[in-house]
Amino acid sequence: MGSAAGPAIYSQFSVFKKSKDAAERTLFGPEREVDLKGKIVGFNYYESLYSPMVTASFVELDTGGTVGDIEDNFAGTFKDGLKIEGFEKVKVQVRSMGHGIVNSLQSNSVEWDLDDRQFVITGSPYNVDTSTKQSAYFPMVSVNAITAASKPVPKNHKGKISDIVGKILRRAGLPYDKKNIEETENSIKIDCKNENPIDTILKLCPKAKPVAGDPGYFFFENHEGFNFKSIHGLIRDGVAKFQDAGKANFLSGEGYKLEDNFRLVEYKEQGYYQGLRHTYVYKTGLKANLDNSMNDFNVLTPPTVRRDQDIMNALKNGQYNVRICTQNIATGEVKEEIVNLFENVSATLGTDTEANADNSQIVENNTQEGNYCKTYTYIINPGDIDGGDSTKTSYDAHLVHPKAVMRYQLLHAQLVNILVPHNSDLTVGEVIRLNIENITQDDKIIKEFNQHRSGYYMILHLCHSFSTSHSFTSLTLVRDEYGYSQKFGGVKS
């Protein structure tokens, strides 16, 4: 299965409970620390593009004697002796076997410390007791979610949406890297009304348009902190990492260094692109040597297809033709138009549908016949949209939200679940390349991988799962179209 799927070793797994009174503070200081190393039988870490906060959980097996009761020092289980009620902080550092692709000469362990961030137990755990032991499940959430809940946004903001997002995060003391707040083209004026900063930013996602590309942003948390990125930007930057070694670095505002994206390995077989850290292969059977580091990049179970939508049929049925009705309250002007939202999609993970010869004719026919499947109505206040006092908007503001909704739907045209050996490099929003073997009676050497189902996929959900025997990463992948995108330096398998 590869070295990365081996058992995890916890360098630290500590729970901290605040002291309630003077007696506890005298004994333990401001908080009491309990070390659970050796008692953890399962730990799961979750990220999602849908979730503005990281979550996690762990399962603890206890035979008693872990914690002494504060009143009489009676030895009890962790849950009962420490009296877990919720809001206790947890700090985790996991050491798992790293994939040999990091160092081609030897398999090495990697310290996966989650940037020393803390989690918070979100409530009283579920437990099952027998006469000799207790098994308890503890749900957790990132400590940043608790911080955000106590930092409401008190005032109005106006300006570029990306600037507003940065200001809200800074004021709330929430961690983020400037490079992870993608610049927006449009501006807005918002009344925050003392809302949670996370809720405020989530409402801005379908209203934001990047400098280049279609509207539609995701606001999510990962190991780097909070991110505010467009679908276009995630695809552009993700696919660009797979450019050919002979091509010049792709320029997307910031250049890429080839050595950042390739990790050389001693591997003779051609065609797998296993030298790329985000390339996975599904083939029946592993390498003869189960500890072979290249098995770390094999999909362990058959990919599960949860959705497989045909975009061309959706186009023919007019699902992307919408009617948009607007009224400008500054001028009183009323407009009605039928728009095809799928025209000129800026970035896709698969072969561009706009290249299909029938697409332009389908779009034209649906528009001329007045076919549409949905109606959007908007009251346009130019001052709220642009943050100024003009009676006109500086861009087609009424198209931003419908196009964002279309882009969210299109991205979820295909959903696939896969299970791979643990890879701490992976995070949500990244693009991976999935190579799926052909099912054929011909010689597979001629065409080893299925060019229709293989290709670039974006990570929608992620779970790093650790047990006493194995470490896995489960991924829910999405993409909008079949095949391989040739934009942004993408290459075929």
C-alpha positions in Angstrom: 0.0 0.0 0.0 3.0 2.3 0.3 4.7 3.8 3.3 2.3 6.8 3.6 -0.6 4.5 4.5 1.1 3.2 7.7 0.1 4.0 11.3 0.3 7.4 12.7 2.4 8.4 15.8 1.1 11.3 17.9 3.9 13.7 18.9 1.3 15.6 20.9 -2.3 15.0 21.7 -3.2 17.3 24.6 -6.5 18.6 26.0 -6.6 21.8 28.0 -9.4 22.6 30.4 -9.6 26.1 32.0 -9.4 26.1 35.8 -12.8 27.1 37.3 -11.8 28.4 40.7 -8.9 29.3 43.0 -8.4 25.7 44.2 -7.9 24.5 40.6 -5.7 27.4 39.7 -3.5 26.6 42.7 -3.1 23.0 41.6 -2.9 23.3 37.8 -2.4 27.0 37.0 -4.8 28.7 34.6 -5.6 25.5 32.8 -5.2 21.8 33.3 -3.4 19.7 30.6 -4.1 16.1 30.0 -1.9 14.0 27.6 -3.9 11.4 25.6 -1.0 9.9 23.6 -1.4 6.2 23.6 -5.2 6.3 24.1 -6.3 7.7 20.7 -7.6 5.0 18.4 -8.8 7.3 15.7 -8.4 10.9 14.5 -10.1 12.6 11.6 -9.4 16.0 10.1 -11.8 17.6 7.7 -11.7 20.4 5.2 -14.4 21.5 2.7 -14.9 24.2 0.1 -18.4 24.5 1.6 -17.1 25.1 5.1 -15.6 28.3 6.4 -14.1 26.3 9.2 -11.9 23.2 9.7 -13.5 20.4 11.7 -12.0 17.3 13.3 -12.9 14.4 15.6 -11.1 11.8 17.7 -12.0 8.5 19.4 -10.4 7.7 22.7 -10.3 4.3 24.4 -10.0 4.5 28.2 -9.7 1.8 30.9 -9.7 4.4 33.7 -6.9 6.0 35.6 -6.3 8.7 33.0 -7.4 11.7 35.1 -7.8 12.1 38.9 -11.0 13.9 40.0 -10.3 17.4 41.3 -12.3 16.8 44.5 -11.0 13.5 45.7 -8.4 12.4 43.1 -10.5 9.4 42.3 -8.9 7.9 39.1 -11.4 8.0 36.3 -11.7 8.0 32.5 -10.7 11.1 30.5 -14.3 12.1 29.8 -15.6 11.6 33.4 -12.5 12.6 35.4 -11.9 15.8 33.5 -15.7 16.4 33.3 -15.7 17.2 29.5 -18.5 19.6 28.8 -17.4 21.4 25.7 -15.1 24.3 24.8 -12.0 22.4 25.9 -9.0 23.1 23.7 -7.1 20.3 21.9 -3.6 20.5 20.4 -2.5 17.8 17.9 0.7 16.9 16.2 0.8 13.8 14.1 3.8 12.0 12.7 3.1 9.8 9.8 5.3 8.0 7.3 6.0 10.4 4.4 5.9 9.4 0.8 9.3 8.6 -0.7 8.7 11.2 -3.4 9.8 13.8 -0.9 13.2 12.0 -0.7 13.8 9.5 -3.5 16.5 7.7 -1.5 14.6 6.7 1.6 11.2 6.7 3.2 10.9 9.4 5.8 8.5 10.4 8.4 6.8 13.8 8.2 5.7 15.9 11.1 2.1 17.0 10.3 1.5 19.5 13.1 -1.4 21.5 11.6 0.7 24.7 12.1 0.3 24.3 15.8 -3.4 25.3 15.6 -5.8 24.3 18.3 -9.2 22.8 18.1 -12.2 23.1 20.4 -14.4 20.3 21.6 -17.9 21.4 20.5 -20.0 19.5 23.1 -20.3 16.6 25.4 -19.0 13.5 23.6 -20.8 10.3 22.7 -19.6 7.3 24.7 -20.1 3.6 25.0 -19.3 2.0 28.4 -18.6 -1.5 29.4 -17.5 -2.8 32.8 -13.8 -2.4 32.0 -13.5 0.4 29.4 -15.0 3.4 27.8 -15.0 4.4 24.2 -15.7 8.1 23.5 -16.1 10.1 20.3 -15.3 13.8 20.5 -16.4 16.3 17.8 -14.2 19.4 17.4 -14.0 22.6 15.4 -11.2 25.0 14.6 -10.6 27.5 17.4 -11.0 30.3 14.8 -14.7 29.5 14.5 -15.1 30.3 18.3 -13.0 33.4 17.9 -15.2 34.7 15.0 -18.4 34.1 17.0 -17.2 36.7 19.5 -16.1 39.3 17.0 -19.2 40.7 15.2 -18.7 43.2 12.3 -20.1 46.4 13.7 -20.0 48.9 10.8 -20.7 49.4 7.1 -18.0 48.8 4.5 -17.6 49.9 1.0 -14.9 49.3 -1.6 -13.5 46.3 -3.5 -14.9 43.1 -2.1 -11.5 41.6 -1.7 -10.4 44.6 0.4 -13.5 44.3 2.6 -12.8 40.6 3.2 -9.3 41.4 4.3 -10.5 44.2 6.6 -13.1 42.0 8.3 -10.6 39.1 8.9 -7.9 41.5 10.3 -10.4 43.2 12.7 -11.6 39.8 13.9 -8.0 38.6 14.4 -8.6 35.6 12.1 -5.5 34.1 10.4 -5.0 34.4 6.6 -2.2 34.9 4.1 -2.5 37.9 1.7 -1.9 35.7 -1.3 -5.0 33.6 -0.4 -7.4 36.6 -0.7 -7.9 36.8 -4.5 -8.4 40.4 -5.8 -11.9 41.2 -7.1 -12.8 43.5 -9.9 -16.1 44.8 -8.5 -16.8 47.0 -5.5 -19.8 47.0 -3.1 -21.3 48.7 -0.1 -22.6 46.5 2.7 -24.4 47.0 6.0 -23.0 44.5 8.4 -25.5 44.8 11.3 -23.2 43.2 13.8 -23.2 39.9 12.0 -20.6 37.1 12.5 -17.6 37.9 10.2 -17.7 34.4 8.7 -21.4 34.8 7.7 -20.8 38.3 6.3 -18.0 37.0 4.0 -20.0 34.0 2.9 -22.7 36.4 1.6 -20.1 38.2 -0.5 -19.0 35.0 -2.4 -21.7 34.9 -5.1 -21.4 38.7 -5.5 -17.7 38.8 -6.2 -16.1 38.8 -9.6 -12.4 38.2 -10.1 -10.2 40.5 -12.2 -10.1 37.8 -14.8 -12.7 35.1 -15.2 -16.3 34.3 -14.2 -17.9 35.4 -10.9 -18.2 33.0 -8.0 -15.9 32.7 -5.0 -15.3 30.2 -2.2 -14.6 31.2 1.4 -13.0 28.3 3.3 -10.4 27.5 5.9 -7.5 25.1 5.5 -4.0 24.6 7.2 -2.9 28.1 5.8 -5.8 29.9 7.5 -8.8 31.5 5.7 -9.0 31.7 1.9 -11.2 33.8 -0.4 -10.7 32.5 -4.0 -12.6 32.4 -7.2 -13.4 29.2 -9.1 -11.6 30.6 -12.1 -8.5 31.3 -9.9 -8.5 27.9 -8.3 -8.7 26.2 -11.7 -6.1 28.5 -13.3 -3.5 28.0 -10.6 -4.3 24.3 -10.1 -4.0 23.2 -13.7 -0.9 25.4 -14.3 1.1 23.2 -11.8 0.9 20.4 -14.3 2.6 22.2 -17.2 5.2 20.3 -19.2 8.8 20.4 -18.0 9.8 21.9 -21.3 7.3 24.8 -21.1 8.0 28.2 -19.7 6.7 29.0 -16.3 3.0 29.9 -16.5 2.3 33.5 -15.6 -0.8 34.1 -13.6 0.1 37.2 -11.7 2.8 35.3 -9.9 5.3 32.9 -11.6 5.8 29.3 -10.7 9.1 27.6 -10.1 9.3 24.3 -11.7 11.2 22.8 -8.8 8.2 23.7 -6.6 5.9 21.5 -8.5 8.1 18.5 -9.4 9.7 16.1 -6.9 12.1 13.8 -8.7 12.0 10.1 -7.9 14.0 7.1 -9.0 11.2 5.5 -11.1 11.7 3.9 -14.5 8.2 3.5 -15.8 6.9 6.1 -18.2 3.5 7.7 -18.7 2.4 7.8 -15.0 3.6 11.4 -14.3 4.2 10.1 -10.7 6.8 12.8 -10.3 4.0 15.2 -9.8 3.0 15.3 -6.2 -0.8 15.7 -7.0 -1.1 13.0 -9.6 -2.9 9.7 -8.7 -3.4 6.5 -10.6 -6.2 4.0 -10.4 -5.0 0.5 -11.6 -6.1 -2.9 -10.6 -3.3 -4.1 -8.3 -0.4 -2.4 -6.6 3.4 -2.8 -7.1 4.9 -6.1 -6.0 6.6 -4.4 -3.1 3.8 -3.0 -1.0 6.3 -0.6 0.7 7.2 0.8 -2.8 6.8 4.6 -2.4 5.1 4.9 -5.7 2.1 3.0 -4.2 1.6 6.2 -2.2 0.1 7.7 -5.3 -2.2 4.9 -6.2 -6.0 5.1 -5.6 -6.7 2.3 -3.2 -10.3 1.5 -4.0 -12.4 1.8 -7.1 -13.4 5.5 -7.6 -17.1 6.0 -6.7 -19.0 8.2 -9.2 -21.7 10.1 -7.3 -22.7 12.3 -10.2 -22.1 12.3 -13.9 -24.0 15.1 -15.6 -24.0 15.6 -19.4 -23.4 19.3 -20.0 -24.3 19.2 -23.7 -27.8 17.8 -22.9 -28.2 20.6 -20.3 -27.3 23.1 -22.9 -29.8 21.6 -25.4 -32.5 21.7 -22.8 -31.8 25.4 -22.1 -30.8 24.9 -18.5 -28.3 27.8 -18.8 -30.6 30.2 -20.5 -32.1 32.6 -17.9 -34.3 35.6 -18.0 -33.0 38.6 -16.1 -35.3 41.5 -15.1 -33.9 44.6 -13.5 -35.0 48.0 -12.3 -32.5 50.9 -11.7 -34.1 52.8 -8.7 -31.9 55.8 -9.5 -33.2 56.2 -13.1 -36.4 54.1 -13.0 -35.1 52.2 -16.1 -36.6 48.7 -16.4 -34.9 46.0 -18.5 -35.6 42.4 -19.5 -33.3 40.1 -21.3 -32.6 36.4 -22.0 -29.0 35.5 -21.4 -27.0 32.3 -22.0 -24.8 32.0 -18.9 -22.7 29.2 -20.4 -21.2 31.3 -23.2 -17.4 31.9 -22.9 -16.9 30.1 -19.6 -13.5 31.4 -18.6 -11.8 28.2 -17.2 -12.8 24.6 -17.1 -11.1 21.4 -15.8 -12.0 19.4 -18.9 -12.1 19.9 -22.6 -13.7 23.2 -23.5 -17.4 22.7 -24.4 -17.4 26.0 -26.3 -15.1 24.2 -28.8 -18.0 21.9 -29.7 -19.2 22.9 -33.1 -22.9 22.6 -32.2 -22.7 24.8 -29.1 -22.9 28.2 -30.7 -25.9 27.2 -32.8 -27.6 25.7 -29.7 -27.1 29.0 -27.8 -28.4 31.1 -30.7 -31.5 28.9 -31.2 -32.5 29.0 -27.5 -32.0 32.8 -27.3 -34.0 33.5 -30.5 -36.8 31.3 -29.5 -37.0 32.9 -26.0 -36.3 29.6 -24.2 -35.2 30.0 -20.6 -35.5 27.9 -17.4 -35.2 30.5 -14.6 -36.0 34.1 -13.9 -33.8 36.5 -11.8 -35.2 39.8 -10.7 -33.0 42.6 -9.3 -33.6 46.1 -7.9 -30.3 47.9 -8.8 -29.1 50.6 -6.5 -25.8 51.9 -8.2 -24.6 53.4 -5.0 -24.7 50.1 -3.2 -23.1 48.2 -6.0 -20.2 50.5 -6.8 -19.9 52.1 -3.3 -20.4 55.6 -4.8 -23.2 58.1 -5.7 -23.5 57.5 -9.5 -26.8 56.6 -11.2 -25.0 54.0 -13.4 -23.1 50.9 -12.6 -19.6 50.5 -13.9 -20.2 46.9 -15.0 -23.1 44.5 -15.7 -23.9 44.0 -12.0 -27.1 42.1 -12.7 -25.1 39.3 -14.4 -22.7 38.6 -11.5 -25.0 36.6 -9.3 -26.6 34.5 -12.1 -23.2 33.7 -13.6 -21.9 32.8 -10.1 -24.8 30.4 -9.6 -24.2 28.9 -13.0 -20.5 28.4 -12.2 -21.2 26.7 -8.9 -23.6 24.3 -10.6 -21.3 23.6 -13.5 -18.4 22.8 -11.2 -20.4 20.0 -9.7 -21.3 18.3 -12.9 -19.1 15.3 -11.9 -18.5 14.1 -8.4 -16.1 11.3 -7.6 -14.9 9.8 -4.3 -11.5 8.3 -4.0 -9.3 6.9 -1.1 -5.5 7.4 -1.2 -2.6 6.9 1.3 -2.2 9.9 3.6 -0.8 13.0 1.8 -0.5 16.1 4.0 0.3 18.2 0.9 -3.3 18.0 -0.2 -5.8 20.6 0.7 -9.3 21.6 -0.6 -9.4 23.9 -3.6 -6.3 22.3 -5.1 -6.4 20.5 -8.5 -5.2 16.9 -8.8 -4.8 14.8 -11.9 -6.5 11.4 -11.7 -5.4 8.7 -14.3 -7.9 5.9 -14.6 -6.9 2.8 -16.5 -8.7 1.7 -19.6 -11.0 -1.3 -19.6 -10.3 -3.0 -22.9 -9.5 -6.3 -24.6 -6.8 -4.5 -26.7 -3.2 -4.1 -25.6 -3.2 -1.6 -22.7 0.3 -0.5 -23.6 -1.2 1.3 -26.7 -3.6 3.4 -24.5 -3.2 2.7 -20.8 -5.4 5.4 -19.4 -9.0 6.4 -20.2 -8.7 9.9 -21.7 -12.4 10.5 -21.2 -12.7 9.8 -17.5 -9.1 10.7 -16.5 -8.2 14.3 -16.1 -8.0 17.2 -13.7 -10.3 17.3 -10.7 -10.7 19.8 -7.9 -10.7 18.7 -4.3 -14.2 19.7 -2.8 -14.0 17.8 0.5 -11.0 16.2 2.2 -10.5 14.0 5.3 -7.2 13.0 6.7 -7.9 9.8 8.7 -5.5 8.2 11.2 -6.0 4.9 13.0 -3.8 2.6 15.0 -2.9 0.7 11.8 -3.3 3.0 8.8 -3.3 6.6 7.6 -5.5 7.6 4.7 -6.8 10.6 2.9 -10.3 10.5 1.4 -11.2 13.0 -1.3 -14.4 14.1 -2.9 -13.5 15.5 -6.3 -15.5 17.7 -8.7 -15.0 18.8 -12.3 -17.1 20.5 -14.9 -16.3 18.7 -18.1 -14.8 15.5 -19.5 -11.2 15.1 -20.7 -8.1 17.2 -20.2 -8.1 21.0 -20.2 -5.4 22.4 -22.6 -5.6 25.8 -21.0 -3.1 27.1 -18.5 -0.3 24.7 -19.5 -2.4 21.6 -18.9 -0.9 18.4 -20.4 -2.5 15.0 -21.2 -1.6 11.8 -19.4 
